[in-house]
Amino acid sequence: MDKKVAVFRRERFNAAHRLFNPRWDADTNFRVFGKCSNPHYHGHNYELEVKVTGDPDPETGFVMDMKVLSDLIQEQVLTRFDHKNLNLDTVEFKDRNPTSENIAVAIYNLLRPHVSEKYGLQIRLYETPRNFVEYPAT
């Protein structure tokens, strides 16, 4: 019998960004990205859910210690992205458009090396209460 359990940690961070393609002119960027291509940037109150899936440890009953997961998210994600301009202040988006899709992939890549491969890992990132992305997609 499969005893896999999913545990979730929810965090929030605030960040500014601008969606644009530097190979396009301003009109094309505005046509594709709308107000999100504002050259003076705009911000979001992101909500992040990190899902870890695995078998509970027979000794502790934990899939993963939630304090350890919380500290990991703080250390690897929030210190990098919270109250930052993603375009200007982060190496992850120096040459990559900081779309929600790309932010979710970046967060996954930051966390994956620190979460045992025996566990599944999934990122859900809300840009607004109605718009969110998941990576990897299921």
For each residue, the residues with C-beta under 8 A, 3 or more apart:
1:
2:
3: 55 56
4: 53 54 55 120
5: 53 54 55 56 63
6: 51 52 53 63 120
7: 51 52 53 62 63 64 66 69
8: 49 50 51 52
9: 49 50 52 66 69 70 73
10: 47 48 49 50
11: 47 48 50 70 73 74 77 78
12: 45 46 47 48
13: 46 48 77 78 81 82 83
14: 43 44 45 46 82 83
15: 43 44 46 81 82 83 84 85 86
16: 41 42 43 44 84 85 86 87
17: 36 41 42 43 44 85 86 87 93 98
18: 36 37 38 39 41 42 87 98
19: 29 33 36 37 97 98 99
20: 24 29 33 37 39 97
21: 24 28 29 32 97
22:
23:
24: 20 21 28 29 32
25: 28 29
26: 29 30 37 39
27: 30 31
28: 21 24 25 31 32
29: 19 20 21 24 25 26 32 33 37
30: 26 27 33 34 37
31: 27 28
32: 21 24 28 29 37
33: 19 20 29 30 36 37
34: 30 37
35: 38 42
36: 17 18 19 33 42
37: 18 19 20 26 29 30 32 33 34
38: 18 35 41 42
39: 18 20 26
40:
41: 16 17 18 38 85 87
42: 16 17 18 35 36 38
43: 14 15 16 17
44: 14 15 16 17 127 128
45: 12 14
46: 12 13 14 15 81 103 125 126 127
47: 10 11 12 125 126 132
48: 10 11 12 13 73 77 107 123 124 125 126
49: 8 9 10 123 124 125 126
50: 8 9 10 11 69 73 107 111 121 122 123 124
51: 6 7 8 120 121 122 123 124
52: 6 7 8 9 63 64 69 115 119 120 121
53: 4 5 6 7 63 119 120 121 122
54: 4 5 63 64 116 118 119 120
55: 3 4 5 63
56: 3 5 60 61 62 63
57: 60 61 62 63
58: 61
59:
60: 56 57 65
61: 56 57 58
62: 7 56 57 65 66
63: 5 6 7 52 53 54 55 56 57 119
64: 7 52 54 68 69 115 119
65: 60 62 68 69
66: 7 9 62 69 70
67: 70 71
68: 64 65 71 72
69: 7 9 50 52 64 65 66 72 73
70: 9 11 66 67 73 74
71: 67 68 74 75
72: 68 69 75 76 111 114 115
73: 9 11 48 50 69 70 76 77 78 111
74: 11 70 71 77 78 79
75: 71 72 78 79
76: 72 73 79 80 110 111 114
77: 11 13 48 73 74 80 81 107 110 111
78: 11 13 73 74 75 81 82
79: 74 75 76 82
80: 76 77 84 90 92 110
81: 13 15 46 77 78 84 86 90 103
82: 13 14 15 78 79
83: 13 14 15
84: 15 16 80 81 89 90
85: 15 16 17 41 88 89
86: 15 16 17 81 89 90 92 93 98 103
87: 16 17 18 41 90 93 98
88: 85
89: 84 85 86
90: 80 81 84 86 87 93 94 98
91: 94
92: 80 86 96 106 110
93: 17 86 87 90 96 97 98 102 106
94: 90 91
95:
96: 92 93 102 106
97: 19 20 21 93 102
98: 17 18 19 86 87 90 93 102 103
99: 19 102 103
100: 103 104 125 127 131 132 133
101: 104 105 133 135
102: 93 96 97 98 99 105 106
103: 46 81 86 98 99 100 106 107 125
104: 100 101 107 108 123 124 125 133 134 135
105: 101 102 108 109 123 135
106: 92 93 96 102 103 109 110
107: 48 50 77 103 104 110 111 123 125 135
108: 104 105 111 112 121 122 123 135 136
109: 105 106 112
110: 76 77 80 92 106 107 113
111: 50 72 73 76 77 107 108 114 115 121 123
112: 108 109 115 121
113: 110
114: 72 76 111
115: 52 64 72 111 112 119 121
116: 54 119
117:
118: 54
119: 52 53 54 63 64 115 116
120: 4 6 51 52 53 54
121: 50 51 52 53 108 111 112 115
122: 50 51 53 108 134 135 136 138
123: 48 49 50 51 104 105 107 108 111 134 135
124: 48 49 50 51 104 132 133 134
125: 46 47 48 49 100 103 104 107 132 133 134 135
126: 46 47 48 49 129 131 132
127: 44 46 100 131 132 133
128: 44 131
129: 126
130:
131: 100 126 127 128
132: 47 100 124 125 126 127
133: 100 101 104 124 125 127
134: 104 122 123 124 125 137 138
135: 101 104 105 107 108 122 123 125
136: 108 122
137: 134
138: 122 134
